[in-house]
Amino acid sequence: MTSEQTPAPEETAGPRPRRLTYAAALAALEGLALVVGGVWMLVEGLAGDPDDRQTAVTGGITLVVLALLPLLAARGLLLRRGWSRGPAVITQILALPVAYNLLQADSVAIPAGIALAVVAVAALVLLVNPATTQALGIKGPGRAQDDGER
């Protein structure tokens, strides 16, 4: 292994598409929301008076650790790394059932569910967009063989 960087393929050369930047921003927003929620749960668990301190601390740590997935995906999207689309798409797919559960609540969680659903659907649309796929250097099924025959 060398310390030299591999040059970007010609498909990924040029300016980053806005769709890719927007998808990265939405993934980062979700990651930051998870960090904020996790820290809030930790503070409540340690300093507040929760019903179950251990559950609050465990939930807070879990949210902070889960925030790594969308944050790393957002960084990868900004750097135009092909691997980053998978974790970003998985994050959005996992966010949809959470949004649905928030929408089923009879509380202030309903606006949060609406916001999460809008962000997840918008990010999914941006992530599967052909311009985003091309900017990340991702080839569709069967295209890897076609390039070798030309």
ABEGO torsion letter per residue (X at the ends): XBABBBBBBAAABEBBBAAAAAAAAAAAAAAAAAAAAAAAAAAAAAABBBABAAAAAAAAAAAAAAAAAAAAAAAAAAAGBAAAAAAAAAAAAAAAAAAAAAAABBBAAAAAAAAAAAAAAAAAAAAABAAAAAAAGBBBBGAAAAAAAX
